Amino acid sequence: MGLKKIYLMIIFCCFYSMLASSVKADLTPIPMLDFQKEQLIDYIRYLNQVAIWLKQDGELLPGTATTLIQKHTEVLPLLGEKHKWPLHELLLYSETPKKIDNATIKADFEHYLTLLTKEHFFPFIEVAPIIKEHLNLNNFEQLKLGPLQEELLYGRDQLPLVNLTADAANDLIDYLEYLNTVSEWVLIGPSLLPNTIEILSNKHRKVAALIKLDLLSPLNRYANKEISFETFQMEFSHYLHLLSDGYNFPHSDTRAIIKHQLNGKNLSQLYNLTHPLIVATLKEKLSLSARPPMITRRASLDNNWVKETAIVGRYQAAKDTMIDAILKEIDALNGKMYHVREMLLPENCSEEEKSELFSAVDKLHPLFSSSYFQINQDGNAIIATDLTKPLAIKSLFHEKGHLENAKFWKELIRNHPDASNFNVQKNILESDKRIIDERWGVASEMKVDDDQSLWNYGAKRVARNIASYQFISRASYPYSEGIRDALFKIHNHLLPDYNRNHQHLQFAKETLNEAIAMADTLRKNTIAYHQGIVDNLIAIGHPEIAAIEMEDLTLFKTRPLFDLIFENDLERYQSDGTIDDLKKLFATCFHSNT
């Protein structure tokens, strides 16, 4: 069909749809003819197919735009003016060369399907039941997979090698050597030696463009007696930990030099010294209502120990714009954000002893991450976390990602015909949806990877990109959660019949194949990136640092792909009883891939 004919059809159908949609909402909608029903069913089925193509390939196959225009113009009078596709964009997409990109078409398609699922009144009475029966909501939701995976890996699966010059490397080494000396003085206290601030400030200015972290502000505030020496110790310690993190530096080999030169012992001692003050500082920013401890989770460990999580309070407000905005967002949804603590306890610990231990908030140093997201029986969101623990902002934003996913689903089915029978929480916990849900979580937490506030303090940093050898595990985490959920349901006979077991096993295989393929690509990129760092360190005259970097790279090369993918999740598989199932499945998938 030529473009001229398509344009004429659009004009005719738009006019017809105006007539059809002029039927008032308080009048009885007119019935459809049989051939119109067949046209609509054919159109909805084609939309499902287009969603699959967009999910898999990120673009429309040749001829799809023209076919979609034709089918859409045929059914537009049945849907009404509200559901008029942006046909001008489809026309531009169908031209050669294309005048709009794939991302625009994809975004328009998602928006169009959103409108289609919300409509209560169509010009014809049978439209809503046909959409309910034939539109695949699962395909629609999985359109989000592409953008989320891009956000998860964008600029992180490959990094350009931007190497230091010899002079810049020498300036950085000189700065780090003096920083080690200053850290010893900061540890001893109770003040800095004369001229220390001036010398350190001058050295910092020379390397400021290399590290992109601010030390001058706490130095100047301490020099001007705006903060105490104890507060300076805390901010100096936090600066050193951000510096040791190193994944966001402009130059590729900066991190290797810092790892080699920065005194780890001083770093650890400063962390232990300042940790209580950091926790106290964060508590001052939080408004909490305490409550008797309520155990919400319990996991048995080896040697007669258990790990228990308890809610000990509720967050009400925060003297921090970012945190307070999240609290208000949850409140607007009738949700709650709880303060939780997680502890290692003896198996035979009494309830009175547990209550006393969990209530001793000021003395408690949690050993584990204790954040989680739930939707309660009333359909309201709950985030449980400890905002005084290390990397608190990362954990909070991970759970916020789950909240955004739940909001997306609630909005999607709010006005859908079968909304009354749709359980958002149950749907999110399906094995294939777990991948989507965790991608929302990881993509959300990555937004605050470079946050430099005290909410992101901590000795153990997260893997931001391939500059870290642990990045494969972080990028694979959503896959891992989907696989673990499927294997758990199979292992514990939670599925109703053979077909469902077979579907879940097939899903686990396909997901693991995707994870292996992604991990293999990331491993190759990581090796190439770090080899480039080694080569440059030798070229600029630092073979001793290159040798240490080469040791780490050699160790990474020898690690099995299984370990690189699942190194942070094996404890979960172990506690689920599915670790052997995972290893057998991996062996099958790995051999088929190789």
N, C-alpha and C positions, 0 to 999 in steps of 0.2 A: 504494500500500500504506500503510495507516494506521500510526501510531506504535505502537499497542497490538499490532498483528500483528507488527511488526518486533521488539518486545521479546520476544514469545513465541518468535519464530524464533531470536533470539539465545540465549535460555535453552535451547531444544532443541539448537541446534548446539553450544553450549558443552558440554552433557552428552555429545553424540555425540563431540565432539573429545577429551574426557577418556578415553572408551573407546578411541578410535583411537590416542591418544598413549600409552596404557598398554602398547602393544606394546613390548617391550624392544629395545634397540639390537642385542643379540646374536641376535635372531630374524630370519628372513627376512621382509621387508616384504610385505604382501599386494598383489595386483595391483588395478588400477583397472578399473572398467567403462567402456565406450565413452562413455556419456553424462557420466560424471564427468570424463573427459579433455576433452570438449568444453566443459564448464563451466569447467574450470581455464584452458584456452586463452582462452576468452572473457574470463575475469577478468583474466588477465595482459595481454591486449590493452587492456582498459579501464584498467588501471593505467598503461600507456604513454600513453594519451590524457590521463589525469588529470595525468600529469607534464608534458605539453606545455601544458595549460591553466594549471597552476601556474607554469610557467616564463614564459609569455607574459603572463598577466594577474595573477598573484599571488593568485588566488582561484578558488574552484570556481564553475562555472556553475550557474544555477538547476536544481535537481533532481539535481545530481551526487551530493551527499551521500547522498540517499535511494537512488539507484541503486547507489552503491558499497556501502552497507550491505547491500542485498539480494544483490548478487553475492558479497560477502565471506562472508556467512552461509551461502551455498550451498556454498562451497569450504572453509570452515574445517575440517571433518573431514578434508579431504585434506592440509591443511598442518600440522595439529597445534596444540597449545595455545600453543607458542612464538610462533606467528604470529597471535595474536589481536589484531586491530586495536583501538585504543582507541575502541570503538564509542560509548561514552557521549559522547565529544567530537564525533563525527560527528552524533549525535542533537541535541546542543546547537547545532551549526553549522546544521543543517537547520531549526531553529525560526525563527520570525519574531517579534520581531527576534532576530538571532544573539546567542548568549550567550558565544561565544568568538570570537577574532579570526582573520584569515587566517594570520598568522604562526605561530600555534600549530598549526593544521592542517598547514601546510607543513612545520614541524619534525617533527611526528609522522609525516608521510608519508615524509620522508627517512629517519627512524629505522626505520620499518617496512620499507622497501625494503632498507636495510642488513642487517637481520636475514634478510630473504628470500634475499639473495644468499649468505649465509654457511652456511645449513643443509646438513649432510651427510645426516642421516637424517630422512626424512619417513615418515609412516605408510604411504605407498604408494610403490612402487618407481619409478613413472614420473614422479613429481613433479619431481625434480631435472632430468632431461633436458628436460621441458617448459618449466621456468623458464629453463634455459640457452638454449633455442631461441627463446623468444618475449619474454622480458623485455629491453627496450631499455636497456642500461646507459648509453648515450650520453644519453638523456633524463634518466635518474636523475642523472648527474653534472651536467648542465646546470641542474638545480634550484639548484645552488650559484651560478649566474650572478646570479640576482636579489639575494640577500643581499650578494654581493661588490660588485655595482654600487652598492647602497645604501651600503655601507661606503665605497666609493670616493668617492661624491659627498655622503654624508650631511652636511647642514649646510654644504656647501661650494659647491653650485651656486646657492644663494641665501643672502644674508647680510642681516640686518636693519640698517637705517641707524640707528646710535646715535651721534649727533653730540656733539662737545664744546661746552661753553658758552664764551663769550668769555673769562671769567676763567680757566677751565681751559686754554684755548689759550695765553693769555698766560703762565701759569705754566710750561707746557711749553716755550715759546720761550725764556723766561728760563733755564730749566734747561739747554737745549741749547746756548745761547750760552756759559754757564759751562763746560759739558762740553767744548766746543771749545777753550777756553782751557786747561783741565786737560790735555787730550790733547796739546797742544803741550809742556807741562811734562813729561808722562810720556815723550814722545819724547826730550826733551833729557836728562832725568835729572841726576844719579844718585839724586835724591830729590824729594819734593814740597815746595813752599814752605810755610812756617808757616801754620796756620789753613786750609789748602786742604781737608783731610779734613773738618773741622767744617763749613765752608761748603757743600761739595759734598753732605755727608750731609743737611744741613737742606733743601737744594733738592731732593734726591732724595726725601725723605719727602713733600714737597708733591705730587709727581707719581707716587708709587709705585703708586697705584691706576689710573693711566692707562696704565702701561707693563708692569706685572706682571713685571718683571725685577729680579733682586737685584744691587745694587752695594754695599750696605752690608756684606755679609759680607767681601768682599776688602778693602774700606776699613778695617774694624775689625781684621782679621787683620794688615794691614800696619801700622796704628797701634800694635798691641800687639806688633810685631816677631815675629810668628809666621811670616811669610813674607818672603822677600827682595824687594828692589825689582824684580828681574828677573821673579820670579814674579808680582808685582803687575802689571807691564807686560803679561804674558801674559794674565792674567785680565781686565784692563781692556780689552785688545784684543778678547778673545772677547766681552765684554759689549757693546762697540760694534757688533760684527758682528751679534749677536742683536738689538740695538736697530735696526740698519739694515734687518733682515729685515722686521719690522713687520706680518706678516700675522695675528698672533694677538692684537692689541691689542683691548681692550674697545670702543674708540670708532673709528668708521669713518675719521675724518679725521686720526687721530693719525699714521698712516703718511705722509700727504701732508706734514704739518708737519715730521716728522723728515727725510724725503727732501729737503726744501727747506733745512732749517737745519743738519743735521749735516755737518761738514766731511769730505768724501770723501777729500781729499788726506791728512789726518792718519790716516784710517782705513786707507788703502792702505799708508802708511809704517809704521804700527804692525803691520800684518799681516806685512809683509816682515821687520820687526825681530824679531818674536816667533815666527814660524813654526818655526825650528829648535828652539826650546825646547819648543813644543807637541809636535812630533814626538818629541823626546827624552822628554818626560813620558809620552806614550802608550806608547812602547817599554818604559819601565820597568814598565808594568802588564802586559806580555805576555811569556809564556814561549814562545820560538821554538826550533825545531831547524833549523839551516841545512842547505842541500844545494846541490850544483852547479846552476846555472841550467838549466832544461829548458823549451825553447820550446814553447808550447802553441797559440799563435795567431799568424797573420801576415797582414797586409793591406798591399797595395801602394798607395802614395799617389802624388801628382803629383811631378814634379821629382826623380825617382830616389831617393825616400825610402820607407822601409817602417815600419810600426808593428808591433812584436812584443811579445807577452806571454810572460813566463817565470815559472815557479814557482821561487822561491828559498828556500823553507822551509816548515815546517808549524807551525801554532799548536797548542800543547799545553795551555796553561792561561792564565788571566788573573786579575789582581788587581782584578777588577770583577765584581760579582754578575751583571749582565745578560749580559756577554760570556761569562763562564765557564759560565753556564747553557746558552747556545747550543752551546758546545764540548762539553759533557757530553751534550746531546741528540744531536748528530751522532755522538759516540763510541758512544752506546747503539745506534745504527743501523749500526754498523760503518763509519761514514763518516769523512771527513777534512776539515779546513779548512786550506787552503794559503795561504801568503803569496805573493802575486804582484806583479810589477812590470811596467810597460808603458813602452816607450821609443820615441822616434823615432830611427831609425838610417839611415845611408846605405845605398843598395842593395848596394854592394860591400863592406860591413863584414865583416871576417873573423870566424870563430868564436871565435878567441882574444880579439879586441877586444870581441865581444858578451859573452863570459863575464866579462871584466874589468869592463865597464860595469854589467852586471846585478848583479854581486857587490858593487859599491860602494854598498851600501844607504844608508849614512850621507850620501853626497853626492847621492843621487838625489832629484829632485823630479818625480814622475810628472805628465805633462801630461793624461792621459786616465783615465777610469774604467776599472778593470781587473778588475771583479768578474764572476763568472759561476757558474752552477750546472750540474752534470752528474750523470748516473747512469752509473757505469762498467760494464764488461762483467760484473762480478759482481753487479750490481744494487744497489751501495752508493752513497750520496750523497757528492758532492764539492762543497764551496763554496770558491771561490778569490777572495780579496779582499786589499786592503791596508788594514789597520786604522789606519794612521798618516796616511792621505791625508785631504783635506777631505771632510766629510760622510760619514765612514766608516760611521757607524751606519745611515744611510739605505741605503747600498749593501748592508750586511750584512743588514738586515731585508728588503730586496727579495729577496735570494737565499733568505732564510729562508722567505719566502712560497712560493717555488718548492719548497722542501723540504716545506712543509706540504701542498702540492698532491700531491706525489709520495707522501707518507705516506697521504694520503686515498685515492689510487688503489690503493696496495699493500694497505691495509686492506680496501678494497672487494672486491678480487679474491682476497684471501688464501685463502678457502675456496670460491671459486667453481669450478664444475665445469671450466671451461676455463682455469683459472689457469696451468697449465703452458705454455700456448701464448700467454700474454698478456705483451707487452713494455711495461712502464710507460713507459720512456723514449721508445720509438717512438710510443706512443699520445699522450703529452704533446706530441710534436713534430708531430702532425697540425695542419693549418692552423686548424681550428676550435678545437682544444684549446689552441693557442698563445694565443688570446684569454683563455681561462679561466686558463691558467697565468700570464699577465702580470697578470691582475686579482688573482690571489693575491699576486703580487709587489708591485704598487702599493698594494693595500690594506694589506699588511703594513708597507711602508715609511712609510705615512702615520701609523702608530701612534707613530712616533718623530719626527714633524715638529717637535714642540714640545720635544724633548729639549734641555736646556740644558747638557749635559756637554761636555767637550772632544772626545768622540767625534763631536760634531756641529759642530765648528768649521769655518770656511771663509768666504771672501769672497763666493762665489756661492751664493745661497740657492735653495731649491726653491719652486715655486708651490704654496701650500697651498690656496687657494680663489680665488674671483672677485675678491678684492682684488688679485690679481696678473693682469696681462694675459697671462701665459704659462700660465695654468691649463688652458686648452682643450687645449693640446698634451699636458699631463700626463694629463688625464682621457682623452684619445683614444689614448694610447700602446698599451693592449692591443688596440684595434681595428687600429691601424697594424701591429702585429706579425703579426696574423692575415692581413691583406691582403698584407703584404710576403712572407710565407711562401708564400701561394697564387700570387702573381705570379712568385715566384722559381722555383717548381716548373714552372709553365707555360712561362716564358721559357727555361728550360734543359732542356726536354723530359724531365723526371724522372717524368712520369706515364705509365702503361702504354698508355692508349688515349684515343680521342676523348671517350668518356663521362666519364672521370675529369677530363680537361681542362675539359670543359663544367661539371662539378660545381664545380670549384675556381673557375672564372671567375664562376659564378653566386654562389658563396659570397662572393667578393671584392666583387661588386656589392652584395649584400644587407648585408654588413658595412659597406661604405663609406656606404651609405644611412643606416644606423643612426648612424654616426659624424657624418655631416653634420647629421642631425636634432638630435643631442645638442649638437654644436658651435654650431649656430644658436641653440638655446635658451640656452646658456651665454653666447654673445656678447650677446644681448639683456639678460640679467640683469646682465652685467658693465657694459654701457653705462649701464643704469639706476642701478646701484650707484654708479659713479664720478660720474655727473651729480649725484646727491644730495650727494656730498662737495663738488663744486664749488659747488653752491648754498649749502651751509652755510658754507663758508669765506668766501664773499662776505657772507653774513648776519652773521657774527661779526667782520667788519672786517679780513679778510686777503685782499684781492683779488689781491695779488701772488703768493701761494701758489696761489690758485684759478687764476690765469692759467697757471702752470706745469702744474698738474694737467690743465687743459683742453687744453694742447698734447699731453700724452700721450694723453688720451682721443680727441682728433681723429685722431692717428696710428693708434690702435687701430681706429677706425671705418673708416679707409681701407684697412686691410690685408685682402687676400683671405682668404676662409675656408680655402682650401687651405693658405696659409702658417700660419694659426693652428693648424690640426690637425697638420701635419707638420713644423713648424719644427725640432724636435729630432731628426727621423728621416731627413731628406733625405740625409745622408751615407751611411746604410745602404742606401737605395734606389740611390744613385749607385754604391756599390761592388758592389751586386748586379747592376747593369745593367738595373734595372727602373724607373728614374725616368720614362722616357717612357711606359711601360705604365701607371704610376700616374697620370700627367697625363691620358692619354687616357681612362682609366676614370673619373677624377674629373669630367672635362668631361661625360661621358655622364650620370653620376649627378647631378651638380649641376643640369644643365639639366632633367632629369626631375623633380627635387625642386622646382624653381622654376616 
